[in-house]
Every structure is written in structure tokens, then in C-alpha cells.
């Protein structure tokens, strides 16, 4: 395996990929605000509030590619994370009725179709389910975590008056809880709501692997096309960009908002997010940890083969990498809503 110096140089070169692929990467810092209220609600035995957040990206987050521009300037995305503990004997199925109302007379309901695309992508990966997704709760099973998102007028968010959160699981339970503006934690990246997880780093990394694998495939395919056209320098840069997705040497993490599909190469890198760490990832998901480490080694082998013009070995490693990435994407499906 290459030395740390060589690998670090590889990561630095990854950012040159911007000029060849029109895919922007900016590493940014993210800062949080006040802590949200957490813990069991006094008004409900089945529903408990985990945290309430105002998504308020700073310049660093928007420069990194976080795009919430479809939200009107007058509104803010308020993300409410809550737990539902199934009844001990009664099954329940339905769509939670969630609302957030203020003394101004304004009332907001969660509607995923009104949210920016990147926020919808995040909600499909965060493990909490889309805001309007039907829940099927079997009696006696483990607690289910959910997220409701409201586009709230900023005057209500900033008001000194209390807001009222209502979550109704018709026939099972209902929560009604006051939310003061001081109890809303301001966050720059949606991923920050995942910090309530016992293993935040492993949880976030496992759910970012789907985007990492897809983005790696895109870069490798571009490199293969460049080789066929005898554009060797471009091929090397493409492999460097692919390698950055599976390197422990970078100082940034990949947000769950990153697309990584065949038509959209948007990826948002932020050094406030958990960086890829095989040990942490393997502790959370041993299969993904092993596949990620294998992908890095195969990408380094491809780099070596290209440098030595061993195109037979390059092709063998590429085929093995494709199998590894496909296995990784299959394993990631369990985390995608």
C-alpha cells in the first residue's frame, strides 16, 4: 500500500477534478447554536421529543454546495426528531399527524413535497423516514425514530412567544408540547440532527456510503472513458477523485444530502462531519467497513497499474472494484427509506 505521503498527495489532487468534471467540492466548517430540548415528554408515554432544530446554513455550508434556495427567504426549515414506542400489545399503522402552531395564528404541517431536493435526499437516508411516510408499529417492538420538517416563517421562529408542537398517532397516543425559540438548536447542516444517535460517527458514515460508492463509480467510469481516448492525465485525475471517496486521510466528511446518482454528481463535503474511519464504520457495520477498505485498496492498485501502464491489471482491479461497489450499494439499501 502506498505511503501516507503518497496518499495525502492523492487527496490533494482530487480537487483538481473540479476543472475536468464540473463537480464542485468545497470543504467547510459548520457551527451549531443553542441546544434543543430532549428527553421524554411529560404529556405522552409513547411519544417523546428527541430534539428540535432550525436549519440555518452559514456561508461555509452554502459554499460547500448545500442548496436550500427553494425555501423562501421568509421561511426557515424546522426539523423535529421524535421517538415512538410501540404499545406493548396493540399494533398500530398510520401516518403521524404533525403540526407546529404559534400564537400569531400561523399553523404549519409537514409536507415533504415542499422541501428542497437535497433535504428530501437527506430524509431518504437518515433512517428516520420521510415526514409523511406511513408507520407500521408492531406491538412490543423497539422504539422508532421519526423526523417532521416544517417550513416556518422566520418571525415565528424568532418570536418570544411559545410555539406548540402536536404529534397525533390516532388511536395510539398524542403529544402536545411547547417549544420556545430558545429551545431550537440552530444547525448549518442537516446531518447535525444525527448527533443524538449513540454512535453518531458510525451512523452517519454508514448512511453516507451510498453516495460515496455512487460518486466513486462515476469518477471511475470517467477515467475509463479517458483511457480509451488516450487522455491518461485526465484518467489519473479521475482515479484520484474516486480514491478520495474512500480515504481516511481527508479531513472532511460527506453529507447525506450528496446525490451521487448517474445524472447528478453533487456532493457536499464538510470538515465538521465525521471523516471516513474504517474502525468506526466497521464497529457500526462490519460488512460496509470491510467493503470500504477493500475499495480503497483496489483504487490504489488501479493508480499503480495506470502509472506502470499495466492495463491488464488495471482492468482486473476495475472489475473487482465494480463488484465491491455493487455489494456496498446492496448493503446500503437497509439504511435507505
N, C-alpha and C positions, 0 to 999 in steps of 0.2 A: 504494500500500500504506500501511497505517496507520503512524503513528509508533511508535517503541519505547515511548513513554509510554502510548499508547493500547493497544498490545498487552499491555503489562505489566498495565494495569488489567483487561484482558480475562481474564488468567490468574488474577488475584486473585479476580475474580467467579466463577470456575469452582468454587471451593469452596463457594459458596452453593448449588450444585446438590445438595449433600448433603441439604438440607432438603426439596427437591422430589422427589427420586428415591429416597431411602433407600439411596443408594450411597455408602459411606464411603470417604474418601480421607484418609490421614494421611501426611505426608512424614516420614521418619525417617532417622536415621543408622544405619550398620552398622559394626561393628568386627570385625576378624579376630583370630585367635590365632596359635599357632605355625605355622611353615611346614611343609608336608608334604615327604616325601622325593620326589624326582623324578629322571628320567633313566633310562637303560637298565638293566634288571635284569641282574645277573651270571649268573643261572640260566637265562636264555632269550634266544634270538636273535630270536624272532618276537614276543614279548610284552614290553612294557615298562611299568612303572608311571609314570604322569604325576603323580598326586597323590592323597593320602588326606585326607579331611575329616570333621569331626564337625559336623553341622548343629545348632547350639545357639542358637536365636533369642533375642535380648535383648528387653527390653520395647519398645524402639522398633520392632523388626521386627513383633512381635505387634500392637502398636497400629496399625501400618500395614496390617494385615489378613492377615499371614501366619498361616495356621491349620494347625498340626500337632497339634491336640488329640486326634486319634485315635491318636497314638502314646502308649503307656502312659508314665506319669511315670518308670517304672523303666528305660525304653529311650531310646537315642539313635540317630538316623539317621547311619550312617557311609557316606559316598559315596566310592567308589574309582574313579578315572578311569585307564584304561589304554589303550595303543595295541597294535594287532595289525598286524604287517607280513606281508602275504600271501607265501606261498612263491613262489620265482622260477618254478617250473614246475608245481606241484601245486595244483589248485583244492581248496577246502575249503568245506563247508557244514554248519552245525550250530548248536546252542545252547551258548554257553560255560557250563561248569560252574564257578561261582564260590562260594567259601566263605571264611569267616573264623572261625578257631578259636582258643581260648585255653587256657592251662594249667589253668584252672578246670574244664575238661571241656566247656565250652559251645561249640557249633558253630553258626554262622549261615549260612544260604543266602539269596541274593537272591530276593525274590518281590514283583513289582510290585503284585500284587493286595492286598497287605497295607499298602500305602503310602497316606498321606493323599491326597485328591483333588488338592489343589494341587501336591503333589510329582509325581503322575502327569502332570498338565498340563505341569509343567516338563520332565519327561523326554521328553514328546512333542515338545517344541520345541527342546531343547538341541542337537540334531544328533548326539548320542551314542547314540541308540537306547534303547528300553526295556530294563530289565535282563534280561528273559527272551526278548528278540527273537532269532530265528534270524539268523545271519550267513551271507552268501554271499560268499566271498572268491575272486575270480578271480586266478589266478597272475599275478604281475608287476605288479599294480595298486598304487595308492597305499595308504599306511597308513590304517587305520580306527580311529577313536577310539570308545571304549565307556565306559559307566558302570555299575557294580554298586552296589546300595544294600542295606545290611544294618541291621536293627533290633537293635542290640546292647545288652545290659544295661549300665547305666552303671558298674557295679562292674568290668566287664571293660574298658570304655573308660578308666577312671581308674586301672586296676591298673598296678603297676610291672612286671608280667610281660609278656613279649612276646606279641603276637598273631601268628598265621600266616595269611597270605593265600595262597589257592590258586586259580589260574585254569587250567582244563584245556580245551584245544581238542583234543578226542580225535582222534588221528591227525595232528595238525599240530604242536602244541607244548604245553608246560605251564610255568607259572610258580609257584614257591613262594618266598615272601619274608616275612621277619619284619617286623612293624610294632610299634614301641614307641609307647606313648601319647604320648610327646613328639614323635613324628613325625606326629601327626594335627593338621592345622590346624583350629582352631575357627572356624566361619563363622556369620554370622547370617542370610544369605540364600543360597538355592541357587545364584543367579546367580554367586556368587563362584568357583565351580569353573571358570567360563569364562575366568578371568583367565590361564589357561595358554595361551590362544589368542594367536597373534602379533598379531592385530588385535582385541583384546578389545572395544573400543568399537563398532567396526563390526559385529562378530559378534553382540554382544548386542542392538544396536539392530535389526538385520535380523530377528532372531527375536522381537523384541517387537512388530514392526509388525502381525502378525496380530491381536494383542489390541488394539492401538491402533485399527486400522481397524474392528474389530467394535464396540468401545466407542463410537467416533465415530458409526457407523451408528445405534446405539441412541439416542444423545442427539439426533441429527438427526431421527429418526423421532418422538421425544417432542416435539421442537419443532414439527414439522409438525402433530401432533395438537393441540398447544396453540393454534396459529394458527387451526385450523379451529373451535376453541371460543372464539375471540376472547380467549385468555389470552396477550396479547402479552408481558407481563413474564416469564411462565414460558418462552415461546418464546425470548426473548433469552438467558435464563439457560442454557437447553439448548444453544443455539448456542455460548455461551461455553465450556461444559463440553466440547463437541465440539472446539472450537478448541484447547483445552489439550492434546489428544492429539497435535497436530501443530505445537506451538510450540517454537521454540528458546529462548524467553525464560523458561521454567520452570526451576527449579533441581533438578528431580528426574527420575529415570529410572523406567521402568515394568518391573517384574519379569516374567519369563516365566511365573510362577505365575498371573498375572492371567487370568481366564476370558474375558470378552468374548463369550460366546455369547448367544443370544436369551433365555435364561432365567436367566442368572447374570451380573450386572454387577460382580462382584468385581474390583477392581483394586488392586494393591499398588504404591504409589509410594514410592520411597526415594531420598534425595539422595546415597547412596553408589553408586548405579548410574549408568551412562553416560546423560547427558541427550541428548535428540534434537539431533543436529547434522547438517545436510544434507551438509556436506562430507565428514564421516567416513562417513556412511551411503552416499553416492554412490561413495566410494572402494571400499567393500566390494561394493555392489550399485547400479550406476548407474540401473537401472530403478526400484528402490524409492526411491532418493534423489529422482529426478525426480517420482515419483508423490506422495511425502510433501510435497514443496514445493508441488506443484500443489494438493494437498488443503488446505494451509494458506491459499493464496490464495483458493480457492473459498469457504472458510469465512468469510474476511474479507469477501469480496464479499456473501455471504449476510447477514452482520451489517449491512453498509452498506445493502443493499436493504431489510432489515426496518426499520432506523432511518428510511429515507426513504419507507417504505410502498410500495415498488416491488415488488409481489407477483409480477408477471410475470417480472422479472429474478431475483427470489428463487427462483422455481420452476425457471428455466433453470439457475441455478447449482447448485441441489439435484440436478437430473437429471445434470448433468455430474459433480458430486461422487460420486454413486452409481456412475457408470461408473468413475471413478478408483479408488474404494474396492474395487470388484469386481475391477478389474485388479490392484490391490495384493494382495488376498487370493489371487488365482490365482498371482501371482509368489511369494507366501509359502509355497505348498504344497511347494516344493522343500526348505524348511527344516523341515517338519513330518514327524515319523516316524509 
